[in-house]
Each structure stands twice: as C-alpha cells, then as structure tokens.
Amino acid sequence: MIDAIRIFLAIAEHGSLSRVARQETIAVSSVSRKLDTLEADLGFKLFNRSSRRLLLTDAGEQFLPRARNILLELEEAKHDLSALSSDPKGLLTVTAPSSFGRMYVAPAVARFLKRYPQMQIDLHIGDEIIDLAARRIDIAIRIGVLPDSDLVATQLAPSKRLVCASPEYIAKHGRPQTPEDLLNHNCLLASHVKPVYGLWCFASLNKGAALPVKGSLISNDTYSLLNAAVEGIGIIHLASWLVRDKILSGELVPLFSDEDLPAKIAPAIHAVRMPGRSHAAKAQLFIAHLKSEFGEPAYWDKDINEFTAKQFATKK
C-alpha cells in the first residue's frame, strides 16, 4: 500500500499516468493498477479521469495531505530504526526524583552505559519539576498522575502504596485489621506542599478521600518517615518501591492485602519526553531499557508479593 500511496502522490503532482510511468520506468498499466488498488482499499475514488488530465476528487483532496504525512512518518521511522541498528552514541540528559532516582534509575543508567559504551548520560537527581524545553532535557522520570501536556509519556510501572508497620509496633499496639482502624493508630504523615495523590486513600472508605489519620511525626522527607516506622514509632503509607527492601528484610510488614485506590486515573511511574527532538531514537532506546530493567510487573512489586505470599503460607 505504501508504494501505491507514493504513486498516488506522483499522479497528484503531475496529473498524468504516462508521465509518472516514465518517471518510475514502469508501464502505464502498472501505474493504473496501483491507483486502482489504492482506491479499492480506501473505498473512494481519488481522481476524476479524462482523456487529457486527472483531477483530484473531494476524497482525493482530503486524502492528499494525509498521504504525505504517512510517507513522512515512514521515513522518520526508518531513520530512527537505522539509528538503533547501529551502535548508539552521543549524549542524553535525564532527570529523576531523588529517592526513586538513586534507588532504581541510577543503577539502570550504569547498566545502560555498560551495554552502550559510546553513549553518555547527564543524570540529574532531584525533586524539582523541570521544564524539559527550557533546560533541554531529553527524558524526565515522573511519579503520580500526569497533567495534560504535549509531552510524550511512556508508563514504566504502576505506582502502588502500601500501609506498613514494624513487628515491634504491631507487638506493642496491635495490628489494624482494616484501613478504617488506622484512625486509632499513630500514622506518620507527609507534609508535602501539594497533597500526594492517593496518600491514605482507600476505595471503600470516606468516598475515596484521604482518611483523617493523625500521628506523632510529620515530615517532608519520606526517608525520615520510613526510618521512624522501622524504629516502631508508627505506621506509614509509602510507595511500594520505597518500602521493598525493608519488607524483604522483615523490618516492615504490609498490613493490608487490598489497597486499590478509588481514583479513575491511577498514579504511575512515567518516562516523559518532548516530541520531535533530534534525540528521539536514543531516548526511546533508553526508555525501552528502563522498561526491561523494571519488568512487568515491576520487580519491586513482584518481590514483595512473592515474599508476603511465602510468609502467609508459612503461618498456615
């Protein structure tokens, strides 16, 4: 069909089957058959044919710019694939949130550079939301619900939250049986300037709004909350990727098995990039590397699920 579209564009430009045939060094009948096939595939007549000239029909006029775009997209795709088939080289600028960046993105970057030694990564770790265009950033890793924008987003993994407490806290204060029981426990709270999406939210409670939990520690630093929970101070509701190591070591225990958020749009971990940048092929290669590194389901969620399943089976 691509060849037929190319012939269609040539006929639209020259208005003559015979002229296109001479240009393509094929028979006029071959040109005519390609046009007939395209019209049959589309279900519309593209030219009004006379003995002297071919004129575009209304359908032909409408299809003309789309046909040009199809060939342009194909050429860009071939260029990108060609770039991937050779050894990729050059610079990519990447940003990632502090905790997730250090724990998961930085190790993935190191393995990417080992695999593609001619690549160079400029990695910025921090929680500032950076304007990709203004700072000439190729890829940004962002966690949460993305606002509407012109950025191209690729989901790397869901963003799950787990309610956890230490064995020490559970032994001293008892284990909450339902999320509603958290209202009677010491919950360690985040004091971010903007509300963190899904924090202390449960599908079956409070119409999906955050539970009004209270606690003895409020902090804008998730590591401070994590460490306090390990010390037995209270209960946390943090990202599964952040609490993974503490769960696997037995320092924290997930309290509830079903913590689905009530929202229609679930938060997730995304890689976002500007469309139309010259580094698109290399950016897509790096994003594909991240997806492969993280896995599906993400390896931190898989590890937690397997660990807790074994723990539950042992107690039976």
Secondary structure as UniProt FT lines:
FT   HELIX           2..14
FT   HELIX           17..24
FT   HELIX           28..42
FT   STRAND          47..49
FT   STRAND          54..56
FT   HELIX           58..85
FT   STRAND          90..96
FT   HELIX           98..100
FT   HELIX           101..105
FT   HELIX           106..115
FT   TURN            117..118
FT   STRAND          119..125
FT   HELIX           132..135
FT   STRAND          139..144
FT   STRAND          152..158
FT   STRAND          161..165
FT   HELIX           167..173
FT   HELIX           179..184
FT   STRAND          186..187
FT   STRAND          189..190
FT   TURN            197..200
FT   TURN            203..204
FT   HELIX           206..208
FT   STRAND          218..219
FT   HELIX           222..230
FT   TURN            231..232
FT   STRAND          235..239
FT   HELIX           240..248
FT   TURN            249..250
FT   STRAND          253..254
FT   STRAND          268..273
FT   TURN            275..276
FT   TURN            278..279
FT   HELIX           280..294
FT   TURN            295..298
FT   HELIX           299..315
//
